[in-house]
Amino acid sequence: MAQLNLAAISYSWLPICPLAIVAVSAMIVLLVGVHVRDDESESLGALTLVLLSFAFMFTLGLLGRSGIAFAGAISIDNFATFFELTILLSVALVVLMSIEYAPALGISAAEYYALLLFSTLGMMLMATAGDLIVIFVGFELMSIGVYVLAGFLRRNVKSSEAAIKYFILGAFSTGFLLYGIALIYGATGTIKLAAISAALAGPLATNPLLLSGLGLLLIGFAFKVAAVPFHMWTPDAYEGAPTPVTAFMAVGVKLGAFAAFLRIFMVHLNLASAHWSWVLWVIAALTMTLGNLSALVQTNIKRMLAYSAIAHAGYILVGMAAAGPQAGGAILYYLLGYAFTNLGAFAVVIALERRGTAGDRISDYRGLAARHPALAGVMTLFLLSLTGVPPLAGFLGKFYIFSAALNMGMIWLVIIAVLNSVVSAYYYIRVIVAMYMQEGGAEPSPLDSRPALIAALTVAAIATVLIGLYPNPYMAGALHAFTSAFGAVSPTAALLVR
Amino acid sequence: MTPPSWFMALSAVLFAIGVAGVLIRRNVIVMLMSIELMLNAVNLTFIAISRALGSVDGQVIVLFVITVAAAEAAAGLAIIISAFRNRETVYADELNVMRW
């Protein structure tokens, strides 16, 4: 039996600095939170923002570095750093949205912000993971925090129901993910991602144990990114959860899950792509079609955005099915644009809400342009970006992914995707029509007293336009980030990729 | 020595029972128990593989899984209690405020 050699484990703290900062931040927030009253929790939100910006600066310092730490358990490269930065930015926006939301609803702020930070830690762990067990721990750290956050409005029937549905199906998917890890471990004898990709170069690629492991792993991730047919929890969980948490689920959880999903499948299992590419083809087609068709009939804006999030997961899966570095870079760019656009849309939903979930029907948006032109204007911007109208971030994201898929010869999948984009325009533009051409609807609570929410809206709107107008630096960064992940793959595998 | 495939088969059966439990039973607490069964079935797989390969990785993973499952159960039961206070039910069918 092999001995565990402690001396052989390389302790290198630099790569995990951002993770350590977020972990310590969460504990600081918990400690300080003892002295903060729940109805005056703005200061705690501000503290969370400051701590997040520390983590962000340290992560920026890691850009360009690459290597492994803790005997391969942590792999740091631009891929990980890209996701860490995007996750930190998204969480900062979620905190900005929560600063005025939390005290208004009597949310216990210390636990709320601490859980947000712990979940963030889980997401970042998934992005930097170098072996399957770190992915599992990160996956659970992210999920358990979000289960609790979804049910944070304890006296709200919808919120607790959302938490139960999300928890049961999320924990169910964890079982599949873990069984997948076990079978891959059995087939290859290792849990290190780099060693697994090296093993795939041999005759192992068609091992039934490995393939069933891959299938189970795929199910686990498909649940988390809300891909059809594992999406049933999404609309209920998104509708019932407090809206900043919904935004966090739609963006943060998706970023974390896709970080690990992309790293495992598109990077380390790239050699076995013949075995999983067609599965993702089918899942992508189903996800886009079902997500968009179900969104057409929704009357609740959060539910509509939930189905839209499912559809967007489908577009990303188109890129995954295509495989290859071009598609990978396109997905990273897409996720960046998607994060800001979606967070912005949810920030508008928060602006229109009164006391919890009231005011989230699409009919509440009627005549918003007359009462609050600025709010209607940014909402239009976000919805057009989600539809994929140039020159916004959403358009180029879709364009890059679809052209990558075309280059790989997936003509039918791209046709399905483009048709789906056309369908999606109907339900996004329906909201714009309601805002500009209809009358009645809800009165938004005055925005003047909510500077943090205004800041979140402004940042999201500027980023949506900027990423779309000046795509080159972001796209180049995304492409570079994606290819950097191949550094950890064995040399032979890396050669085959090029 | 019992061949590892026997353990693998046993854990596959246990996992299937867990999956069936989640899909068939409507009591949320029983569903949670079925999920625990799934996780423990996987633990058995890890131990069996670990023994067959002579590597300690699998045993270390099991310790992680037990810890995570405990945290998950704690959070899950808290969520179930909070839902029960609102609705006085633990049956998944009756948690139907949101439907399309």
Interface residues (C-beta under 8 A of the other chain):
Chain A: M1 A2 L4 I133 F136 V137 E140 I144 Y147 V148 G151 R154 R155 N156 V157 K158 S160 E161 A162 A163 I164 K165 F167 I168 A171 F172 T174 G175 L178 Y179 I181 A182 L183 Y185 G186 G189 T190 I191 P235 D236 E239 G240 S294 V297 Q298 R303
Chain B: M8 F15 G18 V19 V22 V28 M31 L32 I35 M38 L39 A41 V42 T45 F46 I49 A52 L53 G54 S55 V56 D57 G58 V60 I61 F64 V65 V68 A71 E72 A75 G76 A78 I79 I80 S82 A83 R85 N86 R87 A92 L95 V97 M98 W100
